[in-house]
Amino acid sequence: MNLNLTKHEIIIKLSTIFCAAILAACASQSGKMAGQGATMGTVVGGIGGLVTGLVFGGNVAESTARGAVWGASTGAVTGAVAGSRADQAKKAQRDSKIERLKENLGDDAFNGLAALAHCKHEAALGYAKTAAKLENKNYALAGLWIEVLTHADRREEDKARALFPDLVAKDPKIDTESQAEEKMRKSMQRLMEIREEYKLPKVCK
């Protein structure tokens, strides 16, 4: 630094350097948070597609693929910084798609599958049990399926199977407990694949 500068000029230069460093750090942190938000949104979208397939029917793999598209769109909802008009438009689109997923499954089931994606089993069970008691049949069925998958994910298959009679009673697409078993196993396999695709632990510790 030029020693001939006045004290005032030195303070200005130091302030400029300090502000530049802060801005660079903020930009780096925002990018990191946006990346984490994108991963979270994509995983939730993928599992949301899986649960949507269980509730509304159809091929599980196809439903999950649709969910992945939702996830990619909902990506940086958490942590993204909307600056330009384009950013704001993308955020509005992501918010709209998240709301659509919530409308299909209900807020409690949505929160439950987000917790399940990240191996937060106690939270997932809490949300799932709340959803399973709702009057809306689709929301209740989504909650029941998330409860089944959460128990299976915790390797508590006896507890998962104890819910099969409820699935037979409430899911018009399932006639027998053996069908429930088959769907549970296929869904668990897909759940682990989704986690692996998005760099999350395939199996919870």
LUMKOL-826587 format. One record per residue (C-alpha): residue in one letter; x, y, z. Coordinates in steps of 0.5 Angstrom, whole numbers, plus 500, padded with zeros to 3 digits. Layout:
BEGIN
aXYZ;...
This chain:
BEGIN
m500500500;n503507498;l505510505;n504517502;l497516502;t493520507;k489517513;h483518510;e485515503;i488509507;i481508510;i477508504;k482503500;l481498506;s474499506;t473498499;i478491500;f473489506;c467490502;a469486496;a471481500;i464480504;l461481497;a465475494;a464471501;c456472500;a456470493;s460464494;q455462500;s449464496;g451459491;k452454496;m445455499;a442455492;g446448490;q443445497;g436448495;a436445488;t438438491;m433438496;g428440491;t430435486;v430429491;v423432494;g420432487;g423425485;i420422492;g413426491;g413423484;l413416487;v408417493;t404421487;g404414483;l402410490;v396415491;f393416484;g396410481;g400409475;n407406473;v412408479;a418409475;e414414470;s411418476;t418418479;a420421473;r415426473;g417428480;a424429478;v422434473;w418437479;g424437483;a428440478;s423446477;t423447485;g430446485;a433453489;v427455492;t431454499;g437459499;a436462492;v437469491;a432472486;g436478483;s433479476;r427479473;a428472470;d430470477;q424472480;a420469474;k424462475;k422462483;a415464481;q415458477;r418453482;d413456488;s407454483;k410447482;i411446489;e404448491;r401443486;l405438489;k402440496;e395440493;n396433490;l399430497;g397435502;d402439507;d403434512;a405429507;f409433503;n413435509;g413428511;l416426504;a421431505;a424429512;l424421509;a428424503;h433426508;c433420513;k429424519;h425418520;e421421527;a419427523;a417423517;l413419522;g410425525;y407428519;a405422516;k401420522;t398427522;a396426514;a393419515;k388422520;l385427515;e379427512;n381428505;k382421502;n388422498;y392426503;a390420508;l393415503;a399419502;g400419509;l399412510;w404410505;i409415507;e408411514;v409405511;l415407507;t419410513;h418404517;a421400512;d427405511;r428404518;r428396517;e422396522;e418391516;d414388522;k411395523;a410397516;r407390515;a402392521;l399397516;f398393510;p391392513;d389399513;l392400506;v388394503;a382398506;k384405504;d387404497;p382402492;k388399488;i390394493;d386388494;t391384498;e397384503;s401381498;q400387493;a402392499;e408388500;e410388493;k409395492;m413397498;r419393496;k419396489;s418403492;m423402497;q428400492;r426407488;l427411494;m434409495;e435410487;i433417488;r437418494;e443416490;e442420484;y442426488;k448424492;l445423498;p446416503;k442411499;v441407506;c440411512;k445410518;
